Amino acid sequence: MSIDEHAHALLKEVMTPKRRARQRIAEPLRDVRQHEIETPAGKIAAWRHGEGPAVLLVHGWQDDNSLWSPLISALAELGIASVAFDLPGHGFSEGDRCAPYLASAVMQQVATQLGPIDSVVTHSFGGPVTGFALINGFTTRRIVLIAPPRGRNQRWFDFAEERGISPDVVHRAREIYAAETGLHASFDLAEVASPIETLVLHSMDDDAVEWQNGEVIAKQWPNAELVLCDGLGHRMIAQDRSVIDRIVQFVA
């Protein structure tokens, strides 16, 4: 194969999530209407729980709406509405590829159709997705970033190292990505430096996204507060009761 063919294959691999064999639904959403929102990425599954200004929930890579079950319930106890959705290529949503710029466009479309949106809570990959949305004009009152990576550029190097891919192929993949999207693959969430009041939460034993990512983001965002914990890993932190209480207090 040519270097361009190798580069396109690499792009497809890093932008295509693996679907679960069985889709999951957050317990509080079982009796809630599932909206199917038409987007350039295909039909996106989304749910609104409650009335009035809502908290938009953006899950991470190869996850889905079910992550938010405890948080949706905790918000509902205070009468706070929530909007959850499955990213392209995840859960009940259509699509295959899930590049951050594409996911952010979907996020903004969900917010427009199921708003009004008062705050946003993200986990992992949901952080960069929201960062792209902020760059493109999205705004909200408050943001919570749980276990946020500064970007997904490390995946390029990981794949290259694991599969013995040439640095030239990685470089060409970056060029193709930039040409097709007008964006750089080396996006850094810390450099978004949003002035929106933000809470950054990270567990120091996170083995998927090192906690220093959250630390740097919190330092560079002018109105961000960093809260570190330990023993909650990468995903459990989004469902821990004490963390949820802190999030609800913040968005309320």
N, C-alpha and C positions, 0 to 999 in steps of 0.2 A: 504493500500500500504506500501511497505518497504521504508526505508529511502532513498535508491538509486532511487526508482521509484519517490518519491517526489522530489528528487534532480534533476532528469532528466526533470521532469515537470516544475520545476522552471527555469532551463536553457532554455528550449524551450520558455517559456513565456517572459523572459527578452531579448532573442535574436531574437524574431520574431516581426517585425514591422507590424502595421496595414496598409493595403493598402487603398488608396483613391478609392472611387467608380468610379471616372473618372480620367484618366491620363491627365496630363497637359504638355504643351510644351512651352518653352520660346519663346516669339514672334520673336526674331532674328533667331531662329532655324527652323522656320516653313518651309522655303524653302531650308534647308540644308539637305544633305544626312544623314540618320540615319544609323549608323554602328551597326551591331550586332556582338559583340566580344565574341567568345567562351571562357568560363572560367570554373573552377571547380564548380562555383556557378550557372552555367547556362549562357544563352545568356544575355550579358549586352548591353543595349542601350547607344550609345555614339554619340556625334556630334562634328565636327571640324568646327569652323567659322573662315575663313581667312587662309592665308598662312604664312609659316615661323614659327619661335619659338613662342610657344603658352603659355598662362596662363591656367593651369589645375585647374578646379573648382570642389570642393568636397563639396556637400551639406550635410545637417544634417539628424538626425533621423526623419523618417516619413515625409520627404520633397522630393524634386525632382529637376530636372534641371530648372524648371520654376523660382526658386528663383533667378537665375542669369540673368534674362532678362535685367535689367537696366545696370548691369556691363558689359555684353557682348556687348551691344550697345556702352557704353562709351569707352571700349577698342577698338572697331572697328573704332570709330571716329579718333583715333590716329594710325590706321593701325596695331593694335596689335591683333594677333590671339588668340582664346580661344578654349579650349576643355572642354566640359561638358559631364557628364554621370549620369545615375541613378544607385545608389547603389543596390546591390542584394536585392530583395524583395521590391523594390521601383519603382514607376513610370512605365516605359516601360520595365524594366529589369525583367528577370526571377529570380527564387529563392524564398525562404521563410525566412530562417534565415539570419541574418546580424551581425554576431559577428565581432568585430573590426579587428581581425587578418585576417578574410576572406575578409572583405571589403578592407583592405590594399593591399592584393594580387591582387584583382580586379583593384584597383587604379593603381598599378604598371603595370599591363598588358595593361590597357588603355593608360597609358603614353608611353609605349613601342610601341604600334601599331599606335597611333595617334600623336606621338611626331614629332619634338623635343619639349620638355617642358622646358620653361625658368624659370617660377615661378609657385607657387601654392597658391590658395586662398581657404580657408576652412571656413565653418560655423558650429558651434556647434559640433556635433558628428564627423564631418569631421576632426576636430583637432586630436582627438585620433587615427582616421584611418590613418592620415598622420604620426602621431608619430610612429605607428607600422611600417609603410613603411620606415621611417628613420632608425629605429633599424635594419631593414632588408636590408639596403644598398642603399635605394633610396636617391637621392640627387638632388638639384636644386639650382638656384641662389638666390632666395628670397622666403619667405613664409609670407602669411598673415593669421592670426588666428582671426576669428570673433567670439566673444562670446564662447570661447573654454572652455569646461569642462576639469578638470584635468584627469578625467577618468569616467568610467561608473559604478564603483563599488557601488556608492550610490544607484543605482537602485536595487541592491540585498537587501539592508536594507529596502528600501521603500516597495518593494513587501512583504518582510517578515513581516514588521510591519502592512501593510494594510490588509494582509490576515491571520495574526496570524500564520505565518509559523515559525516553530521551528528554533532557531539558529543552531541546529545540522544539519538540512536540508540545511541551507545556507552554513555551513562549508563543508558539503559533496559535494554540488554543486561546490564549489570552487575547491575541490580536483579533481572532475571529469573533470572540465574545464581544469585544469592544465595538467592532465594526457592525455587528448585527443589532446591538442593543443601545449603543451610544454610551455605555457604562464601562467602567474598569472592573476587572475581576478582583482587583486588590482593594475593594471597598473596605473601609474601616469604620465601624459604628462609632468608635470614640471620636472620630473627626467630625461626625454630624453635629456634636456639641449643641444639642437642642436646649433652648432656654426654658422649656416646659418643666414644671416641677416633677421630679422623677425619683422613684425609689428603686435602687438596685439591690437585689438579693442574690447571694451566692453562698454555696456550701464549700468549705475549704477542702473537703474530700472528694469534690467533683472530679471524676476521672474521664469525663467526656469534654468538658470545657473548663480549663484551669481558672481558678477563682481570680487570678490576676487580671483576667479579661474584664471582669466586673469592676475591679479596682481602678483600672485605667479609664474606663468609660465614666465612672463616677467622678473622677478627678477632672476630666475634660468637659463634662456637661456642667454648666455653671450653677444649676439649681438641683443637683442630684445628691442624694444621700445613699451611702453604701451601708448595708447591713450584712455582716458575715455570720455564718453559723457553721456547725460541723456535724458530721454523722448523717447527713441527709442525701448525700450523693447528688446525681444530676437530675433525676426525675422526681424522686420522693419529696424534694423541697417544695414542689408546686402543690403537694397535697398534704403537707404537714399542718397540723391544726394551729400551732403557734405562728407559723409563717402566714397562713390564711388570715388569722386574726389581725396580723400586722398590715396585710394588704387591704383588708376591709376597712380598717381604721384609716388608712391613708386615702383611699378613694372616696370614703364617706365624708 
